[in-house]
């Protein structure tokens, strides 16, 4: 995983609640990881929707309706 010069600052506003996540605060690594899986990162979702851990585009669209 690439080093992130903003890691500590990013952790202050990272909304991901998945505790064992090794990418927490490393936005570039998070976006890359979820993009490779056809998903969106947790920070794209509302607080309630993020807690479902459903990162699918379909769920994102549904949660915005």
N, CA, C and O atoms as a Tinker XYZ file with bonds, in Angstrom:
   260  protein
     1  N      0.851000   -1.175000    0.000000    73     2
     2  CA     0.000000    0.000000    0.000000    64     1     3
     3  C      0.895000    1.235000    0.000000    63     2     4     5
     4  O      1.879000    1.299000    0.737000    81     3
     5  N      0.547000    2.210000   -0.828000    73     3     6
     6  CA     1.323000    3.442000   -0.927000    64     5     7
     7  C      1.176000    4.286000    0.334000    63     6     8     9
     8  O      0.127000    4.296000    0.978000    81     7
     9  N      2.242000    4.985000    0.667000    73     7    10
    10  CA     2.201000    5.899000    1.806000    64     9    11
    11  C      1.344000    7.111000    1.441000    63    10    12    13
    12  O      1.335000    7.548000    0.291000    81    11
    13  N      0.641000    7.638000    2.405000    73    11    14
    14  CA    -0.222000    8.798000    2.189000    64    13    15
    15  C      0.226000    9.914000    3.124000    63    14    16    17
    16  O      0.225000    9.745000    4.343000    81    15
    17  N      0.605000   11.040000    2.561000    73    15    18
    18  CA     1.079000   12.157000    3.384000    64    17    19
    19  C     -0.043000   12.805000    4.190000    63    18    20    21
    20  O      0.233000   13.545000    5.133000    81    19
    21  N     -1.287000   12.546000    3.845000    73    19    22
    22  CA    -2.440000   13.128000    4.519000    64    21    23
    23  C     -3.181000   12.109000    5.389000    63    22    24    25
    24  O     -4.312000   12.362000    5.803000    81    23
    25  N     -2.568000   10.983000    5.665000    73    23    26
    26  CA    -3.239000    9.880000    6.351000    64    25    27
    27  C     -3.893000   10.298000    7.664000    63    26    28    29
    28  O     -5.073000   10.018000    7.874000    81    27
    29  N     -3.172000   10.946000    8.532000    73    27    30
    30  CA    -3.732000   11.314000    9.841000    64    29    31
    31  C     -4.849000   12.341000    9.700000    63    30    32    33
    32  O     -5.866000   12.244000   10.386000    81    31
    33  N     -4.673000   13.321000    8.824000    73    31    34
    34  CA    -5.723000   14.320000    8.601000    64    33    35
    35  C     -6.965000   13.663000    7.997000    63    34    36    37
    36  O     -8.088000   14.003000    8.369000    81    35
    37  N     -6.770000   12.734000    7.077000    73    35    38
    38  CA    -7.901000   12.045000    6.444000    64    37    39
    39  C     -8.678000   11.208000    7.446000    63    38    40    41
    40  O     -9.901000   11.106000    7.343000    81    39
    41  N     -8.000000   10.610000    8.404000    73    39    42
    42  CA    -8.676000    9.783000    9.402000    64    41    43
    43  C     -9.691000   10.590000   10.209000    63    42    44    45
    44  O    -10.666000   10.036000   10.717000    81    43
    45  N     -9.462000   11.901000   10.328000    73    43    46
    46  CA   -10.384000   12.757000   11.086000    64    45    47
    47  C    -11.766000   12.830000   10.449000    63    46    48    49
    48  O    -12.760000   13.030000   11.147000    81    47
    49  N    -11.838000   12.670000    9.133000    73    47    50
    50  CA   -13.147000   12.761000    8.487000    64    49    51
    51  C    -13.545000   11.501000    7.715000    63    50    52    53
    52  O    -14.562000   11.499000    7.022000    81    51
    53  N    -12.759000   10.437000    7.826000    73    51    54
    54  CA   -13.104000    9.170000    7.176000    64    53    55
    55  C    -14.338000    8.592000    7.858000    63    54    56    57
    56  O    -14.339000    8.379000    9.070000    81    55
    57  N    -15.381000    8.340000    7.085000    73    55    58
    58  CA   -16.646000    7.866000    7.658000    64    57    59
    59  C    -16.784000    6.346000    7.657000    63    58    60    61
    60  O    -17.832000    5.826000    8.038000    81    59
    61  N    -15.765000    5.641000    7.244000    73    59    62
    62  CA   -15.820000    4.178000    7.192000    64    61    63
    63  C    -15.881000    3.606000    8.605000    63    62    64    65
    64  O    -15.056000    3.942000    9.454000    81    63
    65  N    -16.859000    2.744000    8.850000    73    63    66
    66  CA   -17.002000    2.125000   10.167000    64    65    67
    67  C    -16.496000    0.683000   10.187000    63    66    68    69
    68  O    -16.617000   -0.001000   11.204000    81    67
    69  N    -15.931000    0.218000    9.076000    73    67    70
    70  CA   -15.392000   -1.136000    9.016000    64    69    71
    71  C    -14.029000   -1.121000    9.695000    63    70    72    73
    72  O    -13.030000   -0.731000    9.091000    81    71
    73  N    -13.996000   -1.550000   10.964000    73    71    74
    74  CA   -12.802000   -1.398000   11.804000    64    73    75
    75  C    -11.553000   -2.133000   11.330000    63    74    76    77
    76  O    -10.464000   -1.577000   11.479000    81    75
    77  N    -11.626000   -3.334000   10.772000    73    75    78
    78  CA   -10.361000   -3.944000   10.367000    64    77    79
    79  C     -9.805000   -3.396000    9.048000    63    78    80    81
    80  O     -8.835000   -3.939000    8.520000    81    79
    81  N    -10.404000   -2.332000    8.510000    73    79    82
    82  CA    -9.969000   -1.795000    7.223000    64    81    83
    83  C     -8.555000   -1.210000    7.322000    63    82    84    85
    84  O     -8.293000   -0.325000    8.138000    81    83
    85  N     -7.661000   -1.713000    6.488000    73    83    86
    86  CA    -6.274000   -1.227000    6.471000    64    85    87
    87  C     -6.123000    0.038000    5.631000    63    86    88    89
    88  O     -5.055000    0.650000    5.630000    81    87
    89  N     -7.169000    0.437000    4.922000    73    87    90
    90  CA    -7.102000    1.618000    4.052000    64    89    91
    91  C     -7.698000    2.871000    4.701000    63    90    92    93
    92  O     -7.726000    3.929000    4.072000    81    91
    93  N     -8.168000    2.772000    5.926000    73    91    94
    94  CA    -8.816000    3.897000    6.603000    64    93    95
    95  C     -7.904000    5.125000    6.584000    63    94    96    97
    96  O     -6.786000    5.086000    7.097000    81    95
    97  N     -8.392000    6.206000    5.991000    73    95    98
    98  CA    -7.628000    7.442000    5.885000    64    97    99
    99  C     -6.762000    7.536000    4.652000    63    98   100   101
   100  O     -6.267000    8.617000    4.331000    81    99
   101  N     -6.564000    6.431000    3.948000    73    99   102
   102  CA    -5.771000    6.433000    2.719000    64   101   103
   103  C     -6.747000    6.426000    1.545000    63   102   104   105
   104  O     -7.043000    5.378000    0.970000    81   103
   105  N     -7.236000    7.601000    1.204000    73   103   106
   106  CA    -8.320000    7.734000    0.219000    64   105   107
   107  C     -7.961000    7.119000   -1.133000    63   106   108   109
   108  O     -8.793000    6.449000   -1.744000    81   107
   109  N     -6.750000    7.335000   -1.600000    73   107   110
   110  CA    -6.347000    6.780000   -2.901000    64   109   111
   111  C     -6.433000    5.263000   -2.901000    63   110   112   113
   112  O     -6.952000    4.671000   -3.847000    81   111
   113  N     -5.930000    4.632000   -1.852000    73   111   114
   114  CA    -5.971000    3.175000   -1.754000    64   113   115
   115  C     -7.408000    2.684000   -1.619000    63   114   116   117
   116  O     -7.763000    1.647000   -2.179000    81   115
   117  N     -8.231000    3.413000   -0.886000    73   115   118
   118  CA    -9.635000    3.046000   -0.690000    64   117   119
   119  C    -10.400000    3.107000   -2.013000    63   118   120   121
   120  O    -11.105000    2.163000   -2.370000    81   119
   121  N    -10.260000    4.205000   -2.728000    73   119   122
   122  CA   -10.955000    4.357000   -4.011000    64   121   123
   123  C    -10.491000    3.278000   -4.987000    63   122   124   125
   124  O    -11.312000    2.679000   -5.681000    81   123
   125  N     -9.190000    3.027000   -5.047000    73   123   126
   126  CA    -8.655000    1.993000   -5.944000    64   125   127
   127  C     -9.227000    0.628000   -5.591000    63   126   128   129
   128  O     -9.669000   -0.107000   -6.474000    81   127
   129  N     -9.223000    0.285000   -4.314000    73   127   130
   130  CA    -9.738000   -1.008000   -3.848000    64   129   131
   131  C    -11.208000   -1.189000   -4.239000    63   130   132   133
   132  O    -11.576000   -2.204000   -4.829000    81   131
   133  N    -12.031000   -0.216000   -3.914000    73   131   134
   134  CA   -13.460000   -0.345000   -4.204000    64   133   135
   135  C    -13.745000   -0.289000   -5.698000    63   134   136   137
   136  O    -14.647000   -0.979000   -6.174000    81   135
   137  N    -13.006000    0.505000   -6.439000    73   135   138
   138  CA   -13.178000    0.569000   -7.890000    64   137   139
   139  C    -12.884000   -0.788000   -8.524000    63   138   140   141
   140  O    -13.607000   -1.220000   -9.421000    81   139
   141  N    -11.838000   -1.457000   -8.069000    73   139   142
   142  CA   -11.492000   -2.777000   -8.600000    64   141   143
   143  C    -12.584000   -3.799000   -8.326000    63   142   144   145
   144  O    -12.702000   -4.785000   -9.054000    81   143
   145  N    -13.378000   -3.582000   -7.297000    73   143   146
   146  CA   -14.470000   -4.486000   -6.946000    64   145   147
   147  C    -15.812000   -4.033000   -7.527000    63   146   148   149
   148  O    -16.842000   -4.664000   -7.287000    81   147
   149  N    -15.796000   -2.925000   -8.302000    73   147   150
   150  CA   -17.031000   -2.402000   -8.877000    64   149   151
   151  C    -17.917000   -1.737000   -7.843000    63   150   152   153
   152  O    -19.142000   -1.730000   -7.968000    81   151
   153  N    -17.280000   -1.172000   -6.812000    73   151   154
   154  CA   -18.003000   -0.563000   -5.690000    64   153   155
   155  C    -17.625000    0.904000   -5.527000    63   154   156   157
   156  O    -16.763000    1.432000   -6.230000    81   155
   157  N    -18.301000    1.542000   -4.572000    73   155   158
   158  CA   -17.973000    2.904000   -4.159000    64   157   159
   159  C    -17.466000    2.861000   -2.724000    63   158   160   161
   160  O    -17.871000    1.990000   -1.953000    81   159
   161  N    -16.583000    3.788000   -2.352000    73   159   162
   162  CA   -16.112000    3.830000   -0.970000    64   161   163
   163  C    -17.225000    4.264000   -0.020000    63   162   164   165
   164  O    -18.186000    4.912000   -0.433000    81   163
   165  N    -17.089000    3.903000    1.246000    73   163   166
   166  CA   -18.098000    4.207000    2.257000    64   165   167
   167  C    -18.406000    5.683000    2.393000    63   166   168   169
   168  O    -19.531000    6.043000    2.741000    81   167
   169  N    -17.432000    6.554000    2.127000    73   167   170
   170  CA   -17.644000    7.991000    2.301000    64   169   171
   171  C    -18.637000    8.570000    1.294000    63   170   172   173
   172  O    -19.057000    9.718000    1.435000    81   171
   173  N    -19.016000    7.798000    0.288000    73   171   174
   174  CA   -20.009000    8.263000   -0.673000    64   173   175
   175  C    -21.427000    8.116000   -0.122000    63   174   176   177
   176  O    -22.362000    8.715000   -0.652000    81   175
   177  N    -21.590000    7.327000    0.932000    73   175   178
   178  CA   -22.902000    6.979000    1.459000    64   177   179
   179  C    -23.265000    7.809000    2.686000    63   178   180   181
   180  O    -22.396000    8.376000    3.349000    81   179
   181  N    -24.555000    7.869000    2.975000    73   179   182
   182  CA   -25.002000    8.505000    4.216000    64   181   183
   183  C    -24.487000    7.675000    5.386000    63   182   184   185
   184  O    -24.054000    6.538000    5.204000    81   183
   185  N    -24.535000    8.239000    6.571000    73   183   186
   186  CA   -24.059000    7.541000    7.762000    64   185   187
   187  C    -24.811000    6.220000    7.955000    63   186   188   189
   188  O    -24.195000    5.205000    8.277000    81   187
   189  N    -26.107000    6.223000    7.764000    73   187   190
   190  CA   -26.926000    5.028000    7.939000    64   189   191
   191  C    -26.630000    3.989000    6.856000    63   190   192   193
   192  O    -26.489000    2.802000    7.151000    81   191
   193  N    -26.538000    4.436000    5.618000    73   191   194
   194  CA   -26.284000    3.510000    4.509000    64   193   195
   195  C    -24.880000    2.917000    4.592000    63   194   196   197
   196  O    -24.679000    1.754000    4.242000    81   195
   197  N    -23.919000    3.694000    5.045000    73   195   198
   198  CA   -22.541000    3.196000    5.155000    64   197   199
   199  C    -22.455000    2.004000    6.090000    63   198   200   201
   200  O    -21.679000    1.081000    5.845000    81   199
   201  N    -23.239000    2.011000    7.154000    73   199   202
   202  CA   -23.194000    0.949000    8.158000    64   201   203
   203  C    -23.668000   -0.406000    7.636000    63   202   204   205
   204  O    -23.465000   -1.422000    8.300000    81   203
   205  N    -24.296000   -0.440000    6.458000    73   203   206
   206  CA   -24.744000   -1.713000    5.880000    64   205   207
   207  C    -23.582000   -2.451000    5.205000    63   206   208   209
   208  O    -23.674000   -3.651000    4.946000    81   207
   209  N    -22.516000   -1.749000    4.927000    73   207   210
   210  CA   -21.336000   -2.266000    4.204000    64   209   211
   211  C    -21.670000   -2.701000    2.788000    63   210   212   213
   212  O    -20.869000   -3.381000    2.146000    81   211
   213  N    -22.844000   -2.319000    2.288000    73   211   214
   214  CA   -23.192000   -2.575000    0.884000    64   213   215
   215  C    -22.629000   -1.410000    0.084000    63   214   216   217
   216  O    -23.169000   -0.305000    0.131000    81   215
   217  N    -21.562000   -1.645000   -0.640000    73   215   218
   218  CA   -20.874000   -0.583000   -1.385000    64   217   219
   219  C    -21.236000   -0.581000   -2.866000    63   218   220   221
   220  O    -20.575000    0.078000   -3.669000    81   219
   221  N    -22.272000   -1.307000   -3.224000    73   219   222
   222  CA   -22.633000   -1.413000   -4.634000    64   221   223
   223  C    -23.192000   -0.095000   -5.167000    63   222   224   225
   224  O    -23.770000    0.706000   -4.432000    81   223
   225  N    -22.999000    0.098000   -6.466000    73   223   226
   226  CA   -23.536000    1.284000   -7.132000    64   225   227
   227  C    -25.057000    1.263000   -7.056000    63   226   228   229
   228  O    -25.692000    2.302000   -6.874000    81   227
   229  N    -25.636000    0.077000   -7.196000    73   227   230
   230  CA   -27.092000   -0.060000   -7.142000    64   229   231
   231  C    -27.633000    0.396000   -5.790000    63   230   232   233
   232  O    -28.639000    1.103000   -5.730000    81   231
   233  N    -26.968000   -0.006000   -4.702000    73   231   234
   234  CA   -27.406000    0.407000   -3.364000    64   233   235
   235  C    -27.224000    1.901000   -3.173000    63   234   236   237
   236  O    -28.055000    2.557000   -2.546000    81   235
   237  N    -26.137000    2.442000   -3.713000    73   235   238
   238  CA   -25.893000    3.891000   -3.631000    64   237   239
   239  C    -27.052000    4.652000   -4.277000    63   238   240   241
   240  O    -27.589000    5.589000   -3.685000    81   239
   241  N    -27.431000    4.255000   -5.476000    73   239   242
   242  CA   -28.523000    4.928000   -6.180000    64   241   243
   243  C    -29.819000    4.788000   -5.400000    63   242   244   245
   244  O    -30.559000    5.759000   -5.238000    81   243
   245  N    -30.096000    3.585000   -4.919000    73   243   246
   246  CA   -31.314000    3.336000   -4.135000    64   245   247
   247  C    -31.330000    4.177000   -2.867000    63   246   248   249
   248  O    -32.374000    4.709000   -2.487000    81   247
   249  N    -30.177000    4.301000   -2.206000    73   247   250
   250  CA   -30.119000    5.051000   -0.955000    64   249   251
   251  C    -30.291000    6.557000   -1.151000    63   250   252   253
   252  O    -30.606000    7.275000   -0.202000    81   251
   253  N    -30.089000    7.024000   -2.353000    73   251   254
   254  CA   -30.249000    8.452000   -2.667000    64   253   255
   255  C    -31.660000    8.792000   -3.102000    63   254   256   257
   256  O    -32.002000    9.968000   -3.229000    81   255
   257  N    -32.487000    7.777000   -3.334000    73   255   258
   258  CA   -33.866000    8.007000   -3.806000    64   257   259
   259  C    -34.780000    8.392000   -2.679000    63   258   260
   260  O    -35.969000    8.620000   -2.898000    81   259
